[in-house]
Amino acid sequence: MFSNLRIAFIGGGNMAAALGAGLAGKLCPAEQIHIVDINEDIRARWQAQGSTAAASADESLRACNVWLYAVKPQVMAEVVQATRPWMAPDTLVISIAAGIPLARFEQWLAGAQAPRLVRCMPNTPALVGMGAAGLYAADSVPQAQRELAAAILAAVGTVTWVEQEEQLDAVTALSGSGPAYVFLLIEALIAGGERLGLKPEDAQALAIQTVRGAAQLAATSSETPAVLRQRVTSPGGTTAAALQVFEQRGLPAIVAEAMAAAARRAEELSQGA
Ligand SMILES: NC(=O)c1ccc[n+]([C@@H]2O[C@H](COP(=O)([O-])OP(=O)(O)OC[C@H]3O[C@@H](n4cnc5c(N)ncnc54)[C@H](OP(=O)(O)O)[C@@H]3O)[C@@H](O)[C@H]2O)c1
């Protein structure tokens, strides 16, 4: 628990709710979480858990030493500018918005005293406490606040720091968009199972548990994923027959090409395209 942590979520929707659920009681009590959200239902949900909430930025923000912006990118400029009057020189500002570079926040906060900015790329498994977030901090952010930002994101999964902000485009292409790649694989496994004669519900149960089990094995084993793959691949066996098709069809190259497309799109979006 951080006794002096008071965190404001500016935008209290899905991602904020996941973070709040992970934080509350672990890093700080729910009473030390403040929500700024235009949506009355969202505010009521947070208030029911003991947090305070307001429809717009106001004086309450002054008491919060961490501000985490979690509104959609389209409304971010307006929202950030509305909060600016209450910002202190040592406010830790965290953005989880996809595709908005820190330079944009610096423009919107011009006139506020030297905000300490951290940009984060989370992913949807954060909603079940299994997220993978990439973090980048501006040089001006002191070590203690970097650790605090990491602790906040670690409440819903793992945290990986990158040294250059542009690397968040690669994080977006890997873990940000990655859950969709895995869902696609699961869909393909289910369809393949059905084509081979399994009932749809059985194919789905087997596919999901296989992905979950393989990920858990990869996460807990001291071996690399490549070694684990080789271990389940006997020469001339069933797995070898399948992997040969993946290789022939160029699966690794397809994945690399898809990720390059995602990274390019992330870069375009961060440039306002
Ligand atoms: N969801 C993900 O998996 C994911 C992954 C990576 C990054 N992110 C980033 O996380 C951020 C939040 O995403 P989300 O999925 O949590 O969105 P969300 O559920 O729509 O939450 C945003 C909340 O902000 C409220 N809001 C809109 N305009 C506002 C304003 N002017 N002032 C205060 N509150 C306002 C919305 O209310 P209304 O609903 O009434 O508009 C909503 O309750 C986005 O920037 C997104 O890029 C999300």
The ligand as a Gaussian input file, in Angstrom:
#p B3LYP/6-31G(d) Opt

LIG

0 1
 N       -9.939000      -1.084000     -24.048000
 C       -8.698000      -1.504000     -24.333000
 O       -8.420000      -2.668000     -24.460000
 C       -7.559000      -0.555000     -24.485000
 C       -6.293000      -1.058000     -24.787000
 C       -5.247000      -0.143000     -24.911000
 C       -5.484000       1.196000     -24.721000
 N       -6.739000       1.641000     -24.423000
 C       -6.962000       3.060000     -24.244000
 O       -7.638000       3.285000     -23.025000
 C       -8.442000       4.440000     -23.160000
 C       -9.804000       4.141000     -22.575000
 O      -10.397000       3.058000     -23.285000
 P      -11.687000       2.334000     -22.686000
 O      -11.906000       1.128000     -23.528000
 O      -11.563000       2.176000     -21.207000
 O      -12.813000       3.450000     -23.022000
 P      -14.264000       3.641000     -22.396000
 O      -14.735000       2.388000     -21.732000
 O      -15.113000       4.274000     -23.445000
 O      -14.014000       4.694000     -21.222000
 C      -13.874000       6.074000     -21.437000
 C      -14.797000       6.814000     -20.459000
 O      -14.552000       8.215000     -20.610000
 C      -15.826000       8.866000     -20.614000
 N      -15.702000      10.185000     -21.255000
 C      -15.935000      10.537000     -22.552000
 N      -15.730000      11.871000     -22.726000
 C      -15.345000      12.352000     -21.516000
 C      -15.008000      13.635000     -21.043000
 N      -15.024000      14.712000     -21.860000
 N      -14.659000      13.806000     -19.745000
 C      -14.652000      12.730000     -18.914000
 N      -14.982000      11.481000     -19.300000
 C      -15.322000      11.285000     -20.577000
 C      -16.702000       7.915000     -21.369000
 O      -18.056000       8.215000     -21.184000
 P      -19.092000       7.833000     -22.382000
 O      -19.057000       6.344000     -22.495000
 O      -20.409000       8.373000     -21.917000
 O      -18.559000       8.519000     -23.617000
 C      -16.289000       6.579000     -20.745000
 O      -16.950000       6.338000     -19.529000
 C       -8.469000       4.816000     -24.635000
 O       -7.683000       5.978000     -24.837000
 C       -7.850000       3.638000     -25.333000
 O       -7.064000       4.047000     -26.446000
 C       -7.778000       0.782000     -24.300000

